[in-house]
Structures are given as C-alpha cells and as structure tokens.
Amino acid sequence: MLTVDGLQYSNWSREIFEQMREGGVDAVHATLVYHETTRETLSRMGEWNRRFEEHADLIMPVRQASDIERARQAGKVGIFLGAQNCSPIEDDVDMVEVMRDLGLLIMQLTYNNQSLLACGCYEAEDSGITRFGRQVIREMNRVGMVIDMSHSGERSTLDAIELSSRPVIISHANPASFHPAKRNKSDTVLKAIAECNGLLGFSAYPFHLRNGSDCTLSEYCEMIARTADLMGVEHLGIGTDLCQNQPTSILDWMRNGRWSKEMDYGEGSATNAGWPTPLAWLRDSRDFPNLIEGLRGVGFAEHEVAGIMGRNWVALLERAATPEQGLNRVA
C-alpha cells in the first residue's frame, strides 16, 4: 500500500531512512526550516543534497507528485521539502519561485506568530491575510507551491482558502472537537479545506491528541472516521509530526527562534516544556502498519485506507504542486 507521511521533522540519519523503508513509507514531507532566513534555507537545502548523495540507495528527492511513484518503484523513500514558516522568502515575493525551483514544494504562511503574510494561531487577534500575503498566495498558486495553514489562526486560514485558486492544506493537525489544542482546527475550517479540494493530515504529536501520549490507536482512528463524515474521506491523509531523536535545543528553536528571550511553551504550560513521550503504537516509521490495521479496524474500506495512507496526498500534490505553464526561468 502506497504510504505518504505528510510531515516529519526528525534528526535525519541512515537509521531513520532505514526505518521508513522497513515501515513501508514511500514518501515523507520533511520540514526544511522554521525561522531560517533565505541564506540559511539554502544551507539546509545543501544539507539535503548531501543526504541524497550519501544515502542514494534509500532516499531520493520529490519535485512533483509523479516522483513519489518513481521512488516507490525504485524501492526508495521520496522526500519532498516544506517550510513551516514564510521566513525563507523574507520580504521578497520573487523568492517564492526561486525556492520552488530549488525543490520547496510546501510553505506555511505562519508558524504560531504573526508573520509578514498572515496571523498565527497563538496571537490574541487574528488580522487575517496581509497585503503582502495576498501577493504571495497568488505567486504560490502560479509556481505550484502548496499553501499550508497548519500553524495559522482561523481568520487567516479562511482568508487564504478564499484567496487561493488552488487547494489549501493543513498538513499536520487534528479537529478541535477531538482535542481543544490551539493548533487544532474548528469544523468551520475543516469544511472549508474540503470545499477547496484541500487535505487535512492527521497529527500524531501527543500534545494534539486527547489523553496525550496515552491516546490509543483506536481513539486516533475513530477521530479520523468521524472527520471523514465531516470532510469526505478523499480529503484526509496522515501527517504524523514525528520528531525522532531531536535534542531539546531543536524544540527551543522551533518555539522561540530569535524572536523571544523568554521560553515559549507553545502547546500549553511549562509542563509541556520538553518532547512528549512517544505513542506506544507509533514510536517511529516502522510502526506505520499499525495505522493501516487501525483504519481497517474502524470500518474503512480498503480503497479508503489506501487514500488516507497515501493516495490522497499524491492526488493533492497533483492538484496543487504542478506549476503553471510558461514560468520564467533563469538560463
């Protein structure tokens, strides 16, 4: 069964790539950056180029949806890159096309805070998409860069969906009706994502789940089944948000970047200061077969399981990540 994980940010190593293959994972949306500048983003891309060279027997880059099937046929894991913030383009709309040409398929408009483009889910007031944000959305649509609103506020998300001519996604979050984390999404947003032919990737990050690290596989899959009734199963995928083997310093960078002198605890109180205990049924990518069985166990038909596990992600990339014809290119 073709399997796509719509979000991971792990401490990448050969061991982790081998675990992906052992778990039957065919492609992963890998976070490239959080708060990095344009220059720093180029360095992160250089690091991935080295990984593709050093582990060419295990991984390969995904620049378009069809590359996922190519990776599967070659027995490799396809890696498609995404940014969890708009920092890679800084204040330059031309950087959208440059980054897309270099392999950045997905970009979030915000990461929790107000950005130059939109408002994050942790701000007290959501002012919506900015003037610059409107221009960037238009450019992302043109070049085939997928708009991701996983860490954005409600008004900004609904604005982005209305402004975008292409499907908008939430790569890693859950319904707020299942667990009222600030990062989780209202039924209004989820319906709008479905109506724009977008996709929701269900997060397995414990702070996004009812009962946290004690959330059971059946509870998780029942959440997906209930959301299928709301959105339609064709708009659902997996975006685990696995962060394997990452030191606490990386968590601090994700939450604080350079913008705060004080610790920002993100998903809640100081009790959530460190990495959460992994779920017993999803310790790493080798456990993906558990998800397949869990979805079957709550009554999904085999073609629906196949869609949720990966086919819906491929279809989304075909709809949203194909550049328009006649783009400018530097010779």
C-alpha angles and dihedrals in degrees: 000000000000107000128196126180108206096206139017132153106184135156089263118227140146088262091058092047089051090050089054092054091045090053093049095248111160100182139009133196099225120199108238100183146355110187100355121135124235092269093047090049090056089055091051088052089051089054090054091049088056091050091051088052097044096043100032090139091061110030140031135180122263114214096162138014095264090061089071092065089044089055091048093050089050092050092244137121113251114221120205117185129227139176121226091207139026093247094109091071094043105188097326119102090195089068090070092072093038092054092045090052089052091054107270102142100171135035131181114219092218142011106213095298134071109280133186087270109038147338126283126228094252097059117104092226125036109211093181130225114349128224089260089047091059090055093047093050089052091050094046089053091050097050097037101251111151118237111228120191099180095128098031132110123255100256092045090050094050090046091052092051091050094047098044121089089199133058117283122214141204100208099188124016140088137229113284087222088068095046125356099226114148089240094056121091136243123239087249091061094043092052090049091051089054093046091055089051091249132137141244117212110204113232123224093191103128095228087062093053136081108254090013114229089003093063107127127227090244092052090050094049093044087055088055091048092052091048090052088062089054102041108017121257092258090070096055132094142147125270103168099183088217111180103185123189094352118152121233089253089070091052089052090052092050092051103034109021106170096311102085137049090194127068112264109208095200108192097037144310132351087276085076092054096118138041113295122244108268120252112264091232097045108039092144141335093293087074096063091106086066089064092052092052092044092055091049089049094060092052107267114152117241094256089050091052089050090052095050094044095053121313093084090055091052091049091049092053089049089054100040110023102052110106119232116254121266100032119169115256133187108238 
